[in-house]
Amino acid sequence: EVQLVESGGGLVQPGGSLRLSCVASGFTFSNYRMSWVRQAPGKGLEWVAHMKQDGSEKYYVDSVKGRFTISRDNAENSLYLQMNSLRAEDTGIYYCARDPNIRYWGQGTLVTVSS
Amino acid sequence: DVVMTQSPLSLPVTLGQPASISCRSSHSLVYSDGNTYLNWFQQRPGQSPRRLIYMISNRDSGVPDRFSGSGSDTDFTLKISRVEAEDVGDYYCMQATHWPYTFGQGTKLEIK
């Protein structure tokens, strides 16, 4: 059974940083591209970042370019999202997801950016 | 970026009746390999999203056959043949042909 378990969310002040983690199981992690998708409270879904299996390709939505960095450790079956210079509009649930086409989703981790 | 426009945004449906959601893209979603990466997701209240349909019309395993997808190029539709109580929630289309991936605004399905 495919499982994606996110962690690392919490309350952070504007301008602060957080690092999200996602541990994968139930499939060969190194064979799959991975994404992060977020959802602001009461709002729709927004794709945030994507990474190829070997890390050679990374893509970001414009609103996080230069502030967020996606990375992975295939030996640890883990995906990460380093979030710097956080803003109030980054508040929401962050989901780890397996590609292609966002087939599987984790349960999400809540990030709250507020003073 | 490719803009995905769903309609309606709110969909009240009587149990046992059909439902239909439209999704239109601002650009063709046909990729250079000939495939069209248009997907549909369901998000029940308080749950993570779940993919229902991939590449226009392919149902994911475990998805009831009352769900079907159709369309081409820039115009797509999700249909539910007979709505059941468990279908309540938000439905999103998403394109994965162009970077960045983009979602529609969501359609909230409720029981009348």
Boltz contact constraints between the chains, C-beta under 6 A:
constraints:
  - contact:
      token1: [A, 44]
      token2: [B, 105]
      max_distance: 6.0
  - contact:
      token1: [A, 44]
      token2: [B, 106]
      max_distance: 6.0
  - contact:
      token1: [A, 45]
      token2: [B, 92]
      max_distance: 6.0
  - contact:
      token1: [A, 45]
      token2: [B, 103]
      max_distance: 6.0
  - contact:
      token1: [A, 47]
      token2: [B, 100]
      max_distance: 6.0
  - contact:
      token1: [A, 47]
      token2: [B, 101]
      max_distance: 6.0
  - contact:
      token1: [A, 59]
      token2: [B, 99]
      max_distance: 6.0
  - contact:
      token1: [A, 61]
      token2: [B, 100]
      max_distance: 6.0
  - contact:
      token1: [A, 101]
      token2: [B, 39]
      max_distance: 6.0
  - contact:
      token1: [A, 101]
      token2: [B, 54]
      max_distance: 6.0
  - contact:
      token1: [A, 101]
      token2: [B, 96]
      max_distance: 6.0
  - contact:
      token1: [A, 103]
      token2: [B, 51]
      max_distance: 6.0
  - contact:
      token1: [A, 105]
      token2: [B, 48]
      max_distance: 6.0
  - contact:
      token1: [A, 105]
      token2: [B, 49]
      max_distance: 6.0
  - contact:
      token1: [A, 107]
      token2: [B, 48]
      max_distance: 6.0
  - contact:
      token1: [A, 108]
      token2: [B, 48]
      max_distance: 6.0
